[in-house]
Amino acid sequence: MTEKLRKQMCIRDMKADEIVSDLFVVKSKRPVQEYAKGYRFELRIGDASGEMLLKYWGGGDKELIDKIYNSIKEDDVIYVTGRIGEFQGNLDISINKEQLIKICSPDEYILSDFILTSERDIEKMFEELKIAIRSVREPMLKKILDYFFTRDDFVKEFKFVPAAVYKHHNWLGGLLEHVLDMINIAGGVVKAHPELNKDLLWTGIILHDVGKIKGFELTTSIKNSKDGMLKGDIIIGYEMISKALAELGISEKEEIVIKLSHMILSHHGKLEYGSPKLPAFPEAMALYQIDELNSKLKNMITTKNNAVTESDYIYTRDFGNVYLK
């Protein structure tokens, strides 16, 4: 058995002028370009803690540099030795023509070094979700939930799919964690507003992001699939539910089904956020607001917890100044 290589240091802990010998996943590539002493190229590299640039400074043999560049693919895990530099406030790694880039095979590294995994136990979270599913009594909604959650292939994917590429819950098990967070928040909402249809709201929460199962691809990175990029997870989710209805023999004209479909289509809340429809009844509005609250809170909490600074504040594009104390 091949001995696994382990990362020595997370990107977020690296400092300028250090020498690093470590593993990274290739996120993207920038083409070979000429510079004063020969040819160079750049790779966007990452690990579970962040991303940075790798700059390869080659000599004048363009054919050789092209060969090295072409041998590296997106999602490859590479082992490199180089010096950490800093340019315009961002860290990067520079390596020269004497330093090799080793492309690692899948049995040489551990995936969790490159994709975050939920800190919560995934199997225990799924048991919590099953309790929530069993609490739904409305016959059609129960059939729809059972259609998905009695299928082993679906369950296997649902347990591990992230809720996002970036931003919130962007880790293995992230969608499951996000759904459970939302159900917990919804418990308080329903207590305050008992006139809400709890079964409808629970089903909407559980299935609102179901399209992300087909909208994401998981390799050594989290990325959008072709369908995810061109259709979006809202449309994919709506299609998945429409397919389930057809196979179950449930009419799409049933009132409760129309409402569930609307909740899927409106759960981003605003047209500019990608929703084809705006929330048109209380359960749909509750779904949008609960989703928005949980995603933004989790994003801000993660930003605060991961901040590496002695300052009282950190500036972010999403929130402006975030107070860290």
C-alpha positions as CSV (number, residue, x, y, z in Angstrom):
1,M,0.0,0.0,0.0
2,T,1.3,3.5,-0.9
3,E,2.1,5.6,2.1
4,K,-0.2,8.7,2.2
5,L,1.5,12.1,2.1
6,R,0.1,14.6,4.5
7,K,0.0,18.4,4.3
8,Q,2.6,20.0,6.6
9,M,1.0,23.4,6.8
10,C,-2.3,25.1,5.9
11,I,-2.2,28.0,3.5
12,R,-3.8,30.3,6.1
13,D,-0.8,29.7,8.4
14,M,1.9,30.4,5.9
15,K,4.1,33.5,6.2
16,A,6.3,35.4,3.7
17,D,9.9,34.3,3.2
18,E,9.4,30.8,4.5
19,I,10.4,27.8,2.4
20,V,7.6,25.4,2.0
21,S,7.5,21.7,0.8
22,D,3.9,20.6,0.7
23,L,0.9,19.3,-1.1
24,F,-1.7,21.5,-2.9
25,V,-4.6,21.0,-5.2
26,V,-4.6,22.8,-8.6
27,K,-7.7,25.1,-8.8
28,S,-6.9,26.8,-12.2
29,K,-4.1,27.5,-14.6
30,R,-2.8,30.6,-16.3
31,P,-1.1,30.1,-19.7
32,V,2.7,30.1,-20.3
33,Q,4.1,33.6,-20.8
34,E,7.5,35.1,-21.7
35,Y,9.4,37.1,-19.2
36,A,12.9,38.6,-19.1
37,K,14.8,35.4,-18.3
38,G,12.6,32.8,-20.1
39,Y,9.1,31.5,-19.7
40,R,6.8,31.3,-16.8
41,F,3.3,30.2,-15.8
42,E,1.0,30.5,-12.8
43,L,-1.3,28.0,-11.0
44,R,-4.1,28.9,-8.6
45,I,-3.5,26.3,-5.8
46,G,-5.4,25.5,-2.6
47,D,-6.1,23.3,0.4
48,A,-8.9,23.0,2.9
49,S,-8.0,26.4,4.4
50,G,-7.6,28.7,1.4
51,E,-6.1,29.5,-1.9
52,M,-3.0,31.2,-3.3
53,L,-0.9,31.6,-6.5
54,L,2.0,29.4,-7.4
55,K,4.5,31.1,-9.8
56,Y,6.8,28.8,-11.9
57,W,9.8,30.7,-13.2
58,G,11.3,28.6,-16.0
59,G,14.3,29.1,-18.3
60,G,14.4,29.8,-22.0
61,D,13.4,26.3,-23.2
62,K,9.7,27.0,-24.1
63,E,9.1,23.4,-25.2
64,L,10.1,22.1,-21.8
65,I,8.0,24.7,-20.0
66,D,5.0,23.9,-22.2
67,K,5.5,20.2,-21.4
68,I,5.6,20.8,-17.6
69,Y,2.5,23.1,-17.9
70,N,0.5,20.7,-20.0
71,S,1.3,17.8,-17.7
72,I,-0.6,19.6,-14.9
73,K,-4.4,19.4,-14.9
74,E,-7.1,21.2,-12.8
75,D,-7.9,19.1,-9.7
76,D,-4.5,17.5,-9.7
77,V,-2.8,17.3,-6.3
78,I,0.9,18.4,-6.6
79,Y,3.9,18.4,-4.3
80,V,6.1,21.4,-4.6
81,T,9.0,23.1,-2.9
82,G,9.3,26.8,-3.1
83,R,9.7,30.2,-1.3
84,I,6.6,32.1,0.0
85,G,6.5,35.6,-1.3
86,E,4.1,38.5,-1.0
87,F,2.7,40.7,-3.8
88,Q,0.2,43.5,-3.2
89,G,-0.7,42.0,0.2
90,N,-1.3,38.5,-1.1
91,L,1.0,35.5,-0.5
92,D,2.3,33.3,-3.3
93,I,4.8,30.5,-3.8
94,S,7.6,30.9,-6.3
95,I,9.5,27.9,-7.7
96,N,12.3,27.9,-10.3
97,K,13.4,25.6,-13.1
98,E,15.5,23.5,-10.7
99,Q,12.5,22.6,-8.5
100,L,10.2,19.8,-9.6
101,I,6.4,19.7,-9.5
102,K,5.3,16.2,-8.6
103,I,1.8,15.2,-9.6
104,C,0.4,12.8,-7.0
105,S,-1.8,9.9,-7.6
106,P,-5.1,9.6,-5.6
107,D,-3.7,6.9,-3.3
108,E,-0.9,9.3,-2.2
109,Y,-3.0,11.9,-0.5
110,I,-5.9,12.3,1.9
111,L,-8.9,14.2,0.4
112,S,-9.8,16.0,3.6
113,D,-6.6,17.9,3.3
114,F,-8.1,19.7,0.3
115,I,-11.9,19.8,1.0
116,L,-13.3,20.7,4.4
117,T,-15.5,18.2,6.1
118,S,-18.3,19.2,8.6
119,E,-17.1,19.2,12.2
120,R,-20.4,17.4,13.1
121,D,-20.8,13.7,12.7
122,I,-22.5,13.1,9.3
123,E,-24.2,9.9,10.3
124,K,-25.6,11.4,13.5
125,M,-26.8,14.4,11.5
126,F,-28.6,12.1,9.1
127,E,-30.3,10.4,11.9
128,E,-31.6,13.8,13.1
129,L,-32.8,14.5,9.5
130,K,-34.7,11.2,9.5
131,I,-36.6,12.2,12.6
132,A,-37.6,15.5,10.9
133,I,-38.7,13.5,7.8
134,R,-40.8,11.2,9.9
135,S,-42.6,14.1,11.5
136,V,-44.1,15.1,8.2
137,R,-47.7,13.7,8.1
138,E,-49.2,15.2,5.0
139,P,-49.6,12.2,2.6
140,M,-48.3,13.7,-0.6
141,L,-45.4,15.5,1.0
142,K,-44.5,12.3,2.9
143,K,-44.5,10.4,-0.4
144,I,-42.2,12.9,-2.1
145,L,-39.7,12.9,0.8
146,D,-39.8,9.1,0.9
147,Y,-39.2,9.0,-2.9
148,F,-35.8,10.6,-2.3
149,F,-34.7,9.5,1.1
150,T,-35.4,5.7,0.7
151,R,-33.0,5.6,-2.2
152,D,-29.5,4.6,-1.2
153,D,-27.8,6.4,-4.1
154,F,-29.6,9.7,-3.3
155,V,-28.9,9.4,0.4
156,K,-25.2,8.7,-0.2
157,E,-24.9,11.9,-2.2
158,F,-27.1,14.0,0.0
159,K,-25.1,13.2,3.1
160,F,-21.9,14.6,1.7
161,V,-22.8,17.3,-0.8
162,P,-21.7,20.9,0.3
163,A,-24.2,23.7,0.5
164,A,-22.0,26.1,-1.6
165,V,-18.7,26.3,-3.4
166,Y,-17.7,29.3,-1.3
167,K,-19.5,31.4,1.3
168,H,-21.5,29.2,3.8
169,H,-21.4,25.4,4.6
170,N,-18.9,24.9,1.8
171,W,-17.7,21.5,3.1
172,L,-18.5,17.9,2.8
173,G,-21.8,17.4,4.7
174,G,-22.5,21.1,4.4
175,L,-26.0,20.8,2.9
176,L,-27.1,18.3,5.5
177,E,-25.8,20.6,8.3
178,H,-27.5,23.6,6.6
179,V,-30.8,21.8,6.4
180,L,-30.7,20.8,10.1
181,D,-29.7,24.4,11.1
182,M,-32.8,25.7,9.2
183,I,-35.1,23.1,10.7
184,N,-33.9,24.2,14.2
185,I,-34.5,27.9,13.3
186,A,-37.9,27.0,11.8
187,G,-39.0,25.4,15.1
188,G,-38.9,28.8,16.7
189,V,-40.6,30.4,13.7
190,V,-43.5,28.0,13.8
191,K,-43.9,28.4,17.5
192,A,-44.2,32.2,17.0
193,H,-46.5,31.7,14.0
194,P,-48.5,28.5,14.6
195,E,-50.7,29.3,11.6
196,L,-47.9,28.2,9.3
197,N,-48.2,24.8,7.6
198,K,-45.4,23.0,9.4
199,D,-45.3,20.0,7.1
200,L,-45.0,22.2,4.0
201,L,-42.3,24.3,5.6
202,W,-40.3,21.3,6.8
203,T,-40.5,19.7,3.3
204,G,-39.5,22.9,1.6
205,I,-36.5,23.2,3.9
206,I,-35.4,19.6,3.4
207,L,-35.7,19.8,-0.4
208,H,-35.0,23.5,-1.1
209,D,-31.3,22.8,-2.2
210,V,-31.8,19.3,-3.6
211,G,-30.6,20.4,-7.0
212,K,-27.1,20.9,-5.6
213,I,-26.6,17.1,-5.7
214,K,-26.4,17.5,-9.5
215,G,-25.2,21.1,-9.5
216,F,-21.9,20.4,-7.9
217,E,-19.0,18.1,-8.7
218,L,-16.7,16.8,-6.0
219,T,-13.1,15.8,-6.9
220,T,-10.3,17.4,-5.0
221,S,-12.3,20.6,-5.1
222,I,-15.9,21.7,-4.9
223,K,-17.0,23.1,-8.2
224,N,-20.1,23.7,-10.3
225,S,-21.1,20.9,-12.7
226,K,-22.0,21.9,-16.3
227,D,-25.7,21.6,-15.3
228,G,-25.0,23.7,-12.2
229,M,-23.3,26.4,-14.2
230,L,-25.8,26.6,-17.1
231,K,-29.1,25.8,-15.3
232,G,-28.5,26.5,-11.7
233,D,-29.4,24.4,-8.7
234,I,-32.9,25.9,-8.4
235,I,-34.0,24.7,-11.8
236,I,-32.2,21.4,-11.3
237,G,-34.1,20.9,-8.0
238,Y,-37.4,21.8,-9.6
239,E,-36.7,19.2,-12.4
240,M,-35.9,16.6,-9.8
241,I,-39.1,17.1,-8.0
242,S,-41.1,17.1,-11.2
243,K,-39.5,13.8,-12.1
244,A,-40.4,12.4,-8.7
245,L,-44.0,13.5,-9.1
246,A,-44.3,11.8,-12.4
247,E,-42.9,8.6,-11.1
248,L,-45.2,8.7,-8.1
249,G,-48.2,9.5,-10.2
250,I,-48.9,12.7,-8.3
251,S,-50.4,15.5,-10.3
252,E,-48.4,18.8,-10.4
253,K,-51.8,20.6,-10.2
254,E,-52.4,19.5,-6.6
255,E,-52.5,22.5,-4.3
256,I,-49.8,21.3,-1.9
257,V,-47.5,20.3,-4.8
258,I,-47.9,23.7,-6.5
259,K,-46.9,25.3,-3.2
260,L,-43.9,23.1,-2.7
261,S,-42.7,23.8,-6.3
262,H,-43.1,27.5,-5.8
263,M,-41.0,27.3,-2.6
264,I,-38.2,25.7,-4.6
265,L,-38.4,28.3,-7.3
266,S,-38.6,31.3,-4.9
267,H,-36.3,30.4,-2.0
268,H,-33.5,32.8,-3.0
269,G,-36.1,35.5,-2.3
270,K,-35.3,38.1,-5.0
271,L,-35.0,38.0,-8.7
272,E,-31.5,39.5,-8.6
273,Y,-30.5,36.6,-6.3
274,G,-31.5,34.1,-9.0
275,S,-35.1,33.3,-7.9
276,P,-37.4,32.8,-10.9
277,K,-40.3,33.8,-8.6
278,L,-40.7,35.9,-5.5
279,P,-42.1,34.3,-2.3
280,A,-45.9,34.5,-2.7
281,F,-47.2,33.0,0.6
282,P,-46.1,32.8,4.2
283,E,-44.3,29.4,4.1
284,A,-42.4,30.4,1.1
285,M,-41.4,33.7,2.8
286,A,-40.4,31.8,5.9
287,L,-38.2,29.4,3.8
288,Y,-36.4,32.3,2.2
289,Q,-35.8,34.2,5.4
290,I,-34.6,31.2,7.3
291,D,-32.3,30.2,4.5
292,E,-30.9,33.8,4.3
293,L,-30.5,34.0,8.0
294,N,-28.6,30.7,8.4
295,S,-26.4,31.2,5.4
296,K,-25.3,34.7,6.3
297,L,-24.8,33.9,10.0
298,K,-22.8,30.8,9.2
299,N,-20.7,32.8,6.7
300,M,-20.0,35.6,9.2
301,I,-19.2,33.1,12.0
302,T,-16.8,31.2,9.8
303,T,-15.2,34.5,8.7
304,K,-14.7,35.5,12.3
305,N,-13.3,32.1,13.4
306,N,-10.9,32.0,10.5
307,A,-9.6,35.5,10.7
308,V,-5.8,35.7,11.2
309,T,-5.1,39.2,12.5
310,E,-4.4,41.1,15.8
311,S,-6.9,43.8,14.7
312,D,-10.3,44.2,16.3
313,Y,-11.9,44.2,12.8
314,I,-11.5,42.5,9.5
315,Y,-13.0,44.0,6.3
316,T,-15.0,41.7,4.1
317,R,-16.7,42.2,0.8
318,D,-19.9,40.5,2.1
319,F,-20.3,42.3,5.4
320,G,-18.0,45.3,5.5
321,N,-16.2,45.4,8.8
322,V,-16.6,42.3,11.0
323,Y,-15.9,42.8,14.7
324,L,-13.7,40.0,16.0
325,K,-13.7,40.4,19.7
